[in-house]
Amino acid sequence: MAPDATDWAGVMGLPAPVRLARGLLVVVALTHLVVPVVMWLNETALADQIAAARPDLGPAEIATSAHIALAAAVLFHGVLLVLCLVPAAKLATARPWTRRLTTISQLLSVLFSVVSWSSSPMFHAVIPVIGVIQVVTVALLWAPASARGFFASGRVAVT
C-alpha cells in the first residue's frame, strides 16, 4: 500500500516551507547574537546617541545609560535568540504549539523592532530586512497547504 501525501514520518520528511522557515529562524537567531556584539563594539557611538538625545545628562550618566542599554540588549536579544532556536529545533515535531510559539514570538519581535528603530539609528539598515524575514517565516508556517497539512497531522517528520 502506497503512503498518502500526509504521511510525513519516514516518507516525505519535512515540507519545504517548514524547512525554509526553520532556516530563516536560524538566520534571525544569528542576528540576535550579532546585535549586542555590534552595540558593544560601538558603545562610544551609543553613548554619543544618548548624549545627543539627552543633553541634560552628565558624562557619568551617559556612560551609565550606555551600559544599561547594552545590558538590556544582551538580555532582550538573548531571550529572542532562544525564541528562535527552540522553535527551529522543535518545528519538525509537527506539534501545533511550535507553530504558535514561532508565530507569536516572531510577530512580537517585529513590533519590538519599531521601538529599536525609534530609539537608535544604529540598526536602521537591517531592522526592515529582519522584519520581512520574520513575517515570511510566519507565512511559510501558515499559508502553504503542505505546512498546514504537516501541523494538522501532528506527526514527527524525518529531518
N, C-alpha and C positions, 0 to 999 in steps of 0.2 A: 504494500500500500504506500503510495507516494505521500510525503508530508505536505500539509497545506501551507499556504503563504504565511500563516500566523504562527507556525512552529519555529519560533526564534531559537530555541535551545538546540544547539548542535547542528542545525541545518543552515539557517540564514545568518547567524551571528547578529551583530548589532546593525540596525538600519543605518544607512548612510547619513541621514540628517542627525541622528543621535550621536554617531561617531564624530561628525563635524562639530556639533555642539560641545562635545567633550573637549575637542581640540581647542575650540575658541575659549572655553573656560580656563584651560591651561594658559593660553595667551593672556587673558585678563589677569590670571593669578600672577603671572610674571610681572605685569605692570604694578601690581600691589607690592611686589618685592622691590621694584626699581624706584618707586616714588619716594619712600623715606630715604633711600640712599642718595638720590639726587638732591633732596632737601638738605640732607646733612652736608653734602659736598658744597652746597650753595647757601650755607647758613648765613653768611655775610649778606648776600642778596636778600634773603628772607628778612634779616634784621633791617636792612635798608627799606624794604617794602613796609614793614611795621612802622618805622620811623616816619616815612612819608605819610602814612595813613593816620598816625597819631603823633603829631609834632609836640604834643603836651608831655610826652613821656621822656624821662631822662635816659641816659645811656645804660644804666643798670636795669631799668625797667624794660628797655628794648631788648637787651640781651636775655633777660628772664622770659620775656614774651616769645622770643625766637626759640628758646629751649622748650618752652611749654608747647609751642606749635609743632616742634619736631617730635616731642614725646607723644602728643596727640596723634600725629600722623603715623607713627610706628604702631600705636595701639589700634587705631582705626583701620589701617591697611593690613595689619596682622589679622584682624577679625575677618576682613573681606577676603584675604588670602585663603583662610580656612573655608569660607563660604563659597569659594570657587573650587578648591581642591577636593573637599568632601563630596560634593555632588558629581564632580568629574569622575571620581572613583566609583561612586555608587549608582550612577545612571544606568549602568549595564545590568543592574538587578531588576529593572523594569518596575520598581515599586513606585506607586504614584507620589509618595512623599518626596522622592528625589526630584521629580519634575516640578512639584510645587515649591520646594525649597529653592531650587535654581531660579524659578520664575520670580519669586518674592525677593530673593537676595539680589538678583541682577537688576530688577526694576527699581528697587530701593537704592541701589548703588548709583544708578543713573540719576535719580533725584538728588542724592547726596553730592553728585558731581556739580550740580548747579551751585551749591554752597562753595565748593572748591573753586569753581570758575569765578564767582563773585569776590572771593576773598584774596585771590592771588593770581597774577598773570603768568606765574612760573610754568603752568602746565596747559595754557590755552591751546597749544597746538595739538595736544594728544587727547584732551578730555572729550571732544566730539567724536573722535575716531573710536575710542574705547566705548563710548556710549552707544554708537552704532553697532559695534561688535556685540555688546550685551543684549541689545534689542534683537539682533539677528539670532543670537543664541536662543533666546526665549521663543522666537518664532519657529526655529527649527524643531523645538520640542513639542509645539502645539499644532502647527499648520499642516505639515505633510501627513498624508494618510498612513504612511509606514511608521512614523513616530507615534501617532495616535494609537495605531493597532498594537504597537510594541508595548506601550504603557497599559493599554486595556488588557493585554494578555497576562501581565504580571509574571511572565516567565523570564528567567535569567538567560541572558544571551551569552554565547561563547565569543569571547573577545580575543 
